[in-house]
Amino acid sequence: MILAIVRVPSTPDAFDRAAAATGLSAADIRRRAAGVLPRVLMLDADAARMTMLRDELAIMGFTTVLVDPEQVPGDGDRVVARLIEATVGGFVVHAGTGTTTRHEVPVAALELVQRGMRVMSEVRTTTTQERKFAGGRALISGGLVMTKKVQTTSTQREETREPFVLLQRWDGEPDIILYEHRLDYRGLGKEMQPTSRANLELTLAKVRAAAPAVPFDDRVVRPGFVQGLPALGSVEPVDLALHMVRVARPLEAKTQSVGYYR
């Protein structure tokens, strides 16, 4: 279970009191709470203990949220869009694969629009063989064997970055994710731009224009936000970031902590 800080109180002894409750040092808590919120304060498999800490911190003025990593959705839980078309009162999204490829998305069903960046790493190992001059062999064999076979192994890491827009729904239907390089932009017609990045931005602008009352959040792409999250083997960091923002927003609204989104 993850305990994340959504808001830090302004009282001067806040970090000292939190340190006494959590067993962490005040300096460590201050470091973990620095930067764009929400930020992870603690991880513990004991859900009861984390709930107790959340309640204790609330008394001190901290706003925190509990996040279960097993409840963090990934792309397997979403509709990966191939095409998005505007309709009266919303959108129709077509997925590239699956049994259900057409999804109605009423504007009234949208809870949040987030901008994100998926970073995919691939490690490639290449083995090459070549023959090189071998002076020792040449001497021993009297010049009959002049070379030897040498094998070289090299490892190279390649990163691919793909921006996306995530349309999150409150009505129980799957969220919609729009990846820059997986969308067919021909639906933009004469407005279609020469680059996929520009077309994704145009698509986002159209979504926001059609749903002006739906909150928009871009903190997932802000420097250090995703990088500051803990490594959890079963959860992609960007998916954890998206989920944390989603569950933190109602608490932020209650505490009028609006500095990190618009």
Secondary structure, DSSP 8 states (H G I E B T S, - for coil): -EEEEEE----TTHHHHHHHHHSS-HHHHHHHT-SSSSEEEEE-S-HHHHHHHHHHHHHTT-EEEEE-GGG---GGGSEEEEEEEEETTEEEEEESSSS--EEEEEGGGEEEEEEEEEEEEEEEEEEEEEEEE-HHHHHHTTTS--EEEEEEEEEEEEEEEEEEEEEEESSSS--EEEETTT--GGGGGGG--SSHHHHHHHHHHHHHHH-TTS-EE-GGGSTTTTTTS--BTTB-HHHHHHHHHHHHHHHHHHHT--TT--
